[in-house]
């Protein structure tokens, strides 16, 4: 009888315990629109957890919701390389992982007028953290030693761009960073502008053992910079494109700088 009761309790928990997530309508009655400081004030009294959702409501003939990868793309209203684009007029975005999320409209004028939203998502303390995926689900493939025999150090500004551009990285591959951890480290960062400007203020992860193996578990662009700003500015930074169906161009540092200068000149 106790076993039956325990089984029923587990089923009840699975069916009803997962339904406590909160759904927020972005901007409340204002919806998704251009209004200075609206979304900053809208998020002030909210704590958003994994499992919660945002609803964006707007006229899809005139607008959209563009998710960008980092804080600088958010600040500059740059939608050149979006993580996702929503345009139904009633978009529901559910958060499955903790971290910082940034949403803008691709209409640059409206974005600079306030139509952009940044939220920080945390684990719900009342729910257990998800178990890590078994390693067999993401098979180990190839481990690349970054820089080959030269490892992770300061060389010419295009060294790591040239090192990575001919390689095909796939989900499951790994990167091995070797360096002197007394003078250096590896920051994994989220966005194109953070990479260009060697901005370490919001890293995804910090590695500093001197022998870091980083597994590439998701498709897309991954960015790594030196923990020392001077070293990063001298070219100690790496971007890799991991097995994705997106047609993502690999730009050299000079090409990236030219692109951003063009954006700033036009806006």
C-alpha positions as CSV (number, residue, x, y, z in Angstrom):
1,X,0.0,0.0,0.0
2,X,2.9,2.4,0.8
3,X,4.5,1.7,-2.5
4,X,1.2,2.5,-4.3
5,X,0.8,5.7,-2.4
6,X,4.4,6.7,-3.2
7,X,3.8,6.0,-6.9
8,X,0.6,8.1,-6.9
9,X,2.4,10.9,-5.1
10,X,5.3,11.0,-7.7
11,X,2.8,11.0,-10.6
12,X,0.9,13.9,-8.9
13,X,4.1,15.8,-8.4
14,X,5.1,15.3,-12.0
15,X,1.7,16.4,-13.3
16,X,1.1,19.4,-11.1
17,X,4.4,20.4,-9.6
18,X,5.7,21.6,-13.0
19,X,2.8,23.9,-13.5
20,X,3.8,26.7,-11.1
21,X,5.8,28.6,-13.8
22,X,4.8,32.3,-14.3
23,X,3.8,33.8,-17.6
24,X,4.6,37.5,-18.0
25,X,3.1,39.7,-20.6
26,X,5.9,42.0,-21.6
27,X,5.1,45.7,-20.9
28,X,1.7,44.7,-19.4
29,X,-1.0,46.9,-21.0
30,X,1.6,48.7,-23.1
31,X,2.7,45.5,-24.8
32,X,5.8,45.5,-27.0
33,X,6.4,49.1,-28.1
34,X,8.9,52.0,-28.3
35,X,8.7,53.7,-24.9
36,X,11.8,55.1,-23.1
37,X,12.7,53.2,-19.9
38,X,9.4,51.3,-20.0
39,X,11.0,47.8,-19.9
40,X,13.8,48.8,-17.4
41,X,11.1,49.8,-14.9
42,X,8.9,46.8,-15.9
43,X,11.6,44.3,-14.9
44,X,12.6,46.1,-11.6
45,X,10.1,44.2,-9.4
46,X,10.3,40.8,-11.1
47,X,12.4,37.7,-10.4
48,X,12.2,35.5,-13.5
49,X,13.0,31.8,-13.1
50,X,13.8,28.9,-15.3
51,X,10.4,27.6,-16.6
52,X,8.8,31.0,-16.7
53,X,7.7,32.5,-20.0
54,X,7.4,36.0,-21.7
55,X,4.6,36.9,-24.1
56,X,5.4,39.7,-26.6
57,X,2.3,41.2,-28.1
58,X,2.5,43.7,-31.0
59,X,1.5,44.3,-34.7
60,X,3.5,41.7,-36.6
61,X,3.1,43.8,-39.8
62,X,5.2,46.6,-38.3
63,X,7.4,44.9,-35.8
64,X,9.2,41.8,-34.5
65,X,11.2,40.5,-31.5
66,X,14.9,39.8,-32.1
67,X,16.9,37.9,-29.5
68,X,20.5,39.0,-29.5
69,X,23.5,37.3,-27.9
70,X,25.0,40.0,-25.7
71,X,24.8,43.2,-23.8
72,X,26.6,45.3,-26.3
73,X,24.3,44.2,-29.2
74,X,21.5,45.2,-26.9
75,X,23.1,48.6,-26.1
76,X,23.9,49.3,-29.8
77,X,20.5,47.9,-31.1
78,X,22.5,45.6,-33.5
79,X,20.4,42.8,-35.0
80,X,23.0,41.7,-37.5
81,X,23.6,38.2,-36.0
82,X,20.4,37.3,-34.0
83,X,20.1,34.2,-31.9
84,X,16.4,34.0,-32.8
85,X,13.7,36.1,-34.5
86,X,10.0,36.1,-33.6
87,X,7.4,37.8,-35.7
88,X,3.9,36.3,-35.0
89,X,2.7,39.2,-33.0
90,X,2.0,36.9,-30.1
91,X,5.3,35.3,-29.3
92,X,5.9,33.1,-26.3
93,X,9.5,32.7,-25.1
94,X,10.0,30.1,-22.4
95,X,13.3,30.0,-20.5
96,X,15.0,26.6,-20.1
97,X,18.3,27.8,-18.7
98,X,19.5,30.5,-16.3
99,X,21.4,33.5,-17.5
100,X,21.1,36.9,-19.2
101,X,18.7,37.2,-22.2
102,X,18.4,40.2,-24.5
103,X,15.5,41.2,-26.8
104,X,15.3,44.1,-29.2
105,X,13.2,45.1,-32.2
106,X,15.0,45.0,-35.6
107,X,13.6,48.5,-36.2
108,X,16.7,50.4,-35.1
109,X,14.8,53.7,-34.6
110,X,12.3,52.0,-32.3
111,X,15.0,50.1,-30.5
112,X,17.0,53.2,-29.6
113,X,13.7,54.8,-28.5
114,X,13.4,52.1,-25.8
115,X,11.9,49.0,-27.4
116,X,14.4,46.6,-25.9
117,X,14.4,44.3,-23.0
118,X,17.1,42.6,-20.9
119,X,16.2,40.0,-18.3
120,X,18.2,37.8,-15.9
121,X,16.8,34.3,-15.4
122,X,17.6,32.3,-12.2
123,X,16.9,28.7,-11.1
124,X,13.7,28.3,-9.1
125,X,15.0,27.4,-5.6
126,X,11.9,25.3,-5.0
127,X,12.7,23.0,-7.9
128,X,15.7,20.7,-8.2
129,X,18.3,21.6,-10.7
130,X,18.1,19.5,-13.9
131,X,20.5,16.6,-14.0
132,X,23.4,16.9,-16.4
133,X,23.0,15.0,-19.6
134,X,24.9,11.7,-19.7
135,X,28.1,12.1,-21.6
136,X,27.1,9.4,-24.1
137,X,24.4,11.7,-25.4
138,X,27.1,14.1,-26.6
139,X,29.8,11.8,-27.9
140,X,33.4,13.0,-27.6
141,X,34.8,13.7,-31.0
142,X,38.0,15.7,-31.7
143,X,39.9,17.8,-29.2
144,X,41.7,20.7,-30.8
145,X,44.7,22.2,-29.0
146,X,44.2,25.9,-29.5
147,X,47.1,27.4,-31.4
148,X,48.6,23.9,-31.9
149,X,52.3,24.1,-30.8
150,X,52.1,27.8,-29.9
151,X,49.2,27.2,-27.4
152,X,47.3,30.2,-25.9
153,X,49.6,33.2,-26.1
154,X,50.1,36.6,-27.8
155,X,51.2,36.5,-31.4
156,X,50.0,38.6,-34.4
157,X,46.4,39.9,-34.3
158,X,45.1,37.4,-36.9
159,X,46.8,34.3,-35.5
160,X,43.8,32.6,-33.9
161,X,41.5,33.8,-36.7
162,X,43.7,32.0,-39.2
163,X,44.1,29.0,-36.9
164,X,40.3,28.4,-36.7
165,X,39.1,29.4,-40.1
166,X,40.1,26.2,-41.9
167,X,38.7,23.9,-39.2
168,X,35.3,22.3,-39.0
169,X,34.1,22.3,-35.4
170,X,31.1,20.1,-34.4
171,X,29.0,19.6,-31.3
172,X,30.9,17.2,-29.1
173,X,34.4,18.5,-30.1
174,X,36.6,20.0,-27.4
175,X,39.1,22.9,-27.2
176,X,42.3,22.6,-25.1
177,X,43.7,25.8,-23.9
178,X,47.3,25.5,-22.5
179,X,49.0,28.6,-21.0
180,X,50.8,29.9,-17.9
181,X,47.9,30.5,-15.4
182,X,49.9,32.9,-13.4
183,X,49.8,35.5,-16.2
184,X,46.7,34.5,-18.2
185,X,43.3,32.9,-18.3
186,X,40.4,32.2,-20.6
187,X,37.0,34.0,-20.5
188,X,34.1,32.6,-22.5
189,X,31.9,35.5,-23.5
190,X,28.5,35.7,-25.2
191,X,28.5,38.3,-27.9
192,X,30.1,39.7,-31.0
193,X,30.6,43.2,-29.6
194,X,32.1,41.9,-26.4
195,X,34.6,39.9,-28.5
196,X,35.5,42.9,-30.6
197,X,36.0,45.2,-27.6
198,X,37.6,42.6,-25.3
199,X,34.9,43.2,-22.8
200,X,35.1,40.7,-19.9
201,X,32.4,42.2,-17.7
202,X,29.7,39.5,-18.3
203,X,31.5,36.2,-19.0
204,X,29.6,32.9,-19.5
205,X,32.5,31.0,-17.9
206,X,36.0,31.7,-16.5
207,X,38.8,29.1,-17.0
208,X,42.2,29.5,-15.3
209,X,43.8,26.1,-14.7
210,X,46.4,26.5,-17.4
211,X,45.1,23.3,-19.0
212,X,41.4,23.9,-19.8
213,X,39.4,21.5,-21.8
214,X,36.1,23.1,-23.0
215,X,33.5,20.9,-24.6
216,X,31.5,22.4,-27.4
217,X,27.9,21.3,-26.5
218,X,25.9,23.7,-28.6
219,X,25.9,24.8,-32.3
220,X,26.6,28.5,-33.1
221,X,29.4,31.0,-32.5
222,X,31.5,30.6,-29.4
223,X,33.8,33.4,-28.2
224,X,36.9,33.2,-26.0
225,X,39.2,36.0,-24.9
226,X,42.2,36.3,-22.6
227,X,41.5,37.4,-19.1
228,X,44.2,40.1,-19.6
229,X,42.7,43.0,-21.5
230,X,46.1,44.0,-22.9
231,X,46.7,40.4,-24.3
232,X,43.2,40.3,-25.8
233,X,43.7,43.7,-27.4
234,X,46.9,42.3,-29.0
235,X,45.0,39.5,-30.6
236,X,44.7,36.8,-27.9
237,X,41.0,35.9,-28.6
238,X,39.3,33.2,-30.5
239,X,35.9,32.6,-32.2
240,X,34.8,29.2,-33.4
241,X,31.7,28.3,-35.4
242,X,30.3,25.0,-34.2
243,X,28.2,22.7,-36.5
244,X,25.2,24.8,-37.4
245,X,22.8,25.1,-40.3
246,X,23.1,28.9,-40.1
247,X,25.3,30.6,-42.7
248,X,27.5,32.5,-40.3
249,X,30.4,34.4,-41.9
250,X,33.8,34.2,-40.2
251,X,35.2,37.7,-40.1
252,X,38.7,38.8,-39.4
253,X,39.3,41.4,-36.7
254,X,39.8,44.1,-39.3
255,X,36.6,43.1,-41.1
256,X,34.7,43.1,-37.8
257,X,36.0,46.5,-36.9
258,X,35.0,47.9,-40.3
259,X,31.5,46.5,-40.0
260,X,31.0,48.0,-36.5
261,X,32.3,51.4,-37.7
262,X,29.8,51.3,-40.5
263,X,27.0,50.6,-38.1
264,X,28.0,53.5,-35.8
265,X,28.5,55.8,-38.8
266,X,24.9,55.1,-40.0
267,X,23.3,55.4,-36.6
